Amino acid sequence: MEVPFRPDLQSKLSRLAAQQGRPTEALVVEAVERMVNYDEWFLREVQNGLAAADRGELRDHDEVKKIISQRYPG
């Protein structure tokens, strides 16, 4: 598979690979794996949320505010 990159992105990728002492292709594979894994996780979580909503497992606004405040105080 060949993927064309803009020259500026290719330069950044080459520079990063050189700094890390790794092949450019390894960085590209790692980046694609991260993106695919994240997208799979995100879609799974959306499906879980929709299923919970279908079951009537909803939280009201005040409960959501409390959860957010606990996770991100200040």
PALOVO-324294 format. One record per atom (N, C-alpha, C): residue in three letters; residue number from 0; atom name; x, y, z. Coordinates in steps of 0.05 Angstrom, whole numbers, m for minus. Layout:
PALOVO-324294
 res   n atom     px     py     pz
 ALA NUM   CA      X      Y      Z
...
This chain:
PALOVO-324294
 res   n atom     px     py     pz
 MET   0    N     17    m23      0
 MET   0   CA      0      0      0
 MET   0    C     18     25      0
 GLU   1    N     11     43    m17
 GLU   1   CA     26     69    m17
 GLU   1    C      7     91     m9
 VAL   2    N     17    108      8
 VAL   2   CA      1    131     18
 VAL   2    C     17    156     13
 PRO   3    N      6    174     m4
 PRO   3   CA     21    199     m9
 PRO   3    C     18    218     15
 PHE   4    N     40    231     21
 PHE   4   CA     41    252     42
 PHE   4    C     48    278     30
 ARG   5    N     37    299     42
 ARG   5   CA     46    326     34
 ARG   5    C     76    329     41
 PRO   6    N     91    345     26
 PRO   6   CA    119    347     32
 PRO   6    C    125    357     60
 ASP   7    N    109    375     71
 ASP   7   CA    115    384     98
 ASP   7    C    110    362    119
 LEU   8    N     90    346    115
 LEU   8   CA     85    323    133
 LEU   8    C    107    302    130
 GLN   9    N    116    297    106
 GLN   9   CA    137    278    102
 GLN   9    C    163    287    116
 SER  10    N    168    313    115
 SER  10   CA    192    324    128
 SER  10    C    190    321    158
 LYS  11    N    167    327    170
 LYS  11   CA    163    324    198
 LYS  11    C    166    294    206
 LEU  12    N    154    277    191
 LEU  12   CA    156    248    197
 LEU  12    C    184    238    195
 SER  13    N    199    247    175
 SER  13   CA    227    238    172
 SER  13    C    244    249    195
 ARG  14    N    239    274    203
 ARG  14   CA    254    286    225
 ARG  14    C    248    271    251
 LEU  15    N    223    265    256
 LEU  15   CA    215    251    281
 LEU  15    C    227    223    281
 ALA  16    N    226    209    259
 ALA  16   CA    238    182    257
 ALA  16    C    268    183    263
 ALA  17    N    281    203    252
 ALA  17   CA    310    205    256
 ALA  17    C    316    211    286
 GLN  18    N    300    228    298
 GLN  18   CA    304    235    326
 GLN  18    C    301    210    344
 GLN  19    N    282    193    336
 GLN  19   CA    276    169    352
 GLN  19    C    293    145    344
 GLY  20    N    307    148    322
 GLY  20   CA    324    125    312
 GLY  20    C    307    102    303
 ARG  21    N    284    108    291
 ARG  21   CA    265     88    282
 ARG  21    C    260     92    252
 PRO  22    N    252     71    238
 PRO  22   CA    244     74    210
 PRO  22    C    218     90    208
 THR  23    N    216    106    187
 THR  23   CA    193    122    182
 THR  23    C    168    105    181
 GLU  24    N    170     82    168
 GLU  24   CA    147     65    165
 GLU  24    C    136     55    192
 ALA  25    N    154     51    211
 ALA  25   CA    145     42    238
 ALA  25    C    128     64    251
 LEU  26    N    135     89    247
 LEU  26   CA    120    111    259
 LEU  26    C     92    113    246
 VAL  27    N     91    108    220
 VAL  27   CA     66    109    205
 VAL  27    C     48     87    215
 VAL  28    N     58     63    217
 VAL  28   CA     42     40    226
 VAL  28    C     32     45    254
 GLU  29    N     49     55    272
 GLU  29   CA     41     61    299
 GLU  29    C     19     82    300
 ALA  30    N     21    102    284
 ALA  30   CA      1    123    283
 ALA  30    C    m26    112    273
 VAL  31    N    m25     96    253
 VAL  31   CA    m50     84    242
 VAL  31    C    m63     65    262
 GLU  32    N    m46     49    275
 GLU  32   CA    m57     31    296
 GLU  32    C    m70     47    318
 ARG  33    N    m58     68    327
 ARG  33   CA    m70     85    348
 ARG  33    C    m97     96    339
 MET  34    N    m98    106    315
 MET  34   CA   m123    118    305
 MET  34    C   m145     97    302
 VAL  35    N   m138     74    291
 VAL  35   CA   m158     52    288
 VAL  35    C   m167     42    315
 ASN  36    N   m149     38    333
 ASN  36   CA   m157     28    360
 ASN  36    C   m175     49    374
 TYR  37    N   m168     74    371
 TYR  37   CA   m185     95    384
 TYR  37    C   m213     95    371
 ASP  38    N   m214     94    345
 ASP  38   CA   m240     95    331
 ASP  38    C   m257     70    339
 GLU  39    N   m244     47    341
 GLU  39   CA   m259     23    349
 GLU  39    C   m270     27    378
 TRP  40    N   m253     37    396
 TRP  40   CA   m261     41    424
 TRP  40    C   m284     61    424
 PHE  41    N   m281     83    410
 PHE  41   CA   m302    105    411
 PHE  41    C   m328     94    401
 LEU  42    N   m328     80    378
 LEU  42   CA   m353     70    367
 LEU  42    C   m366     49    386
 ARG  43    N   m350     33    399
 ARG  43   CA   m360     14    419
 ARG  43    C   m373     28    442
 GLU  44    N   m360     50    452
 GLU  44   CA   m371     65    474
 GLU  44    C   m397     79    466
 VAL  45    N   m399     89    442
 VAL  45   CA   m424    101    432
 VAL  45    C   m446     80    432
 GLN  46    N   m440     57    422
 GLN  46   CA   m460     35    421
 GLN  46    C   m468     27    449
 ASN  47    N   m449     26    468
 ASN  47   CA   m456     20    496
 ASN  47    C   m474     42    507
 GLY  48    N   m469     67    501
 GLY  48   CA   m485     89    511
 GLY  48    C   m513     88    500
 LEU  49    N   m515     83    474
 LEU  49   CA   m541     81    461
 LEU  49    C   m558     58    473
 ALA  50    N   m544     35    477
 ALA  50   CA   m558     12    489
 ALA  50    C   m568     19    517
 ALA  51    N   m551     33    533
 ALA  51   CA   m559     41    560
 ALA  51    C   m583     60    559
 ALA  52    N   m583     78    540
 ALA  52   CA   m605     97    537
 ALA  52    C   m631     82    529
 ASP  53    N   m628     62    512
 ASP  53   CA   m651     46    504
 ASP  53    C   m663     31    528
 ARG  54    N   m645     24    547
 ARG  54   CA   m655     10    571
 ARG  54    C   m665     30    592
 GLY  55    N   m664     56    586
 GLY  55   CA   m673     76    604
 GLY  55    C   m653     84    626
 GLU  56    N   m628     76    622
 GLU  56   CA   m607     82    641
 GLU  56    C   m595    109    634
 LEU  57    N   m610    130    642
 LEU  57   CA   m602    157    636
 LEU  57    C   m594    172    662
 ARG  58    N   m578    193    659
 ARG  58   CA   m571    209    682
 ARG  58    C   m581    238    678
 ASP  59    N   m591    250    699
 ASP  59   CA   m601    277    695
 ASP  59    C   m578    297    696
 HIS  60    N   m584    322    689
 HIS  60   CA   m564    343    685
 HIS  60    C   m547    346    711
 ASP  61    N   m560    348    734
 ASP  61   CA   m545    353    759
 ASP  61    C   m526    330    765
 GLU  62    N   m534    305    759
 GLU  62   CA   m517    282    764
 GLU  62    C   m492    284    746
 VAL  63    N   m496    291    721
 VAL  63   CA   m474    294    702
 VAL  63    C   m454    316    712
 LYS  64    N   m465    338    720
 LYS  64   CA   m448    360    730
 LYS  64    C   m432    351    754
 LYS  65    N   m443    335    772
 LYS  65   CA   m429    325    795
 LYS  65    C   m406    307    787
 ILE  66    N   m412    289    768
 ILE  66   CA   m391    271    758
 ILE  66    C   m368    286    746
 ILE  67    N   m374    306    730
 ILE  67   CA   m353    322    717
 ILE  67    C   m337    337    737
 SER  68    N   m351    348    757
 SER  68   CA   m336    363    778
 SER  68    C   m318    345    794
 GLN  69    N   m326    320    799
 GLN  69   CA   m309    302    813
 GLN  69    C   m284    294    797
 ARG  70    N   m288    290    771
 ARG  70   CA   m266    282    754
 ARG  70    C   m247    306    748
 TYR  71    N   m258    329    746
 TYR  71   CA   m242    353    739
 TYR  71    C   m247    375    759
 PRO  72    N   m237    372    783
 PRO  72   CA   m242    393    803
 PRO  72    C   m228    419    796
 GLY  73    N   m240    441    806
 GLY  73   CA   m228    467    803
 GLY  73    C   m238    481    780
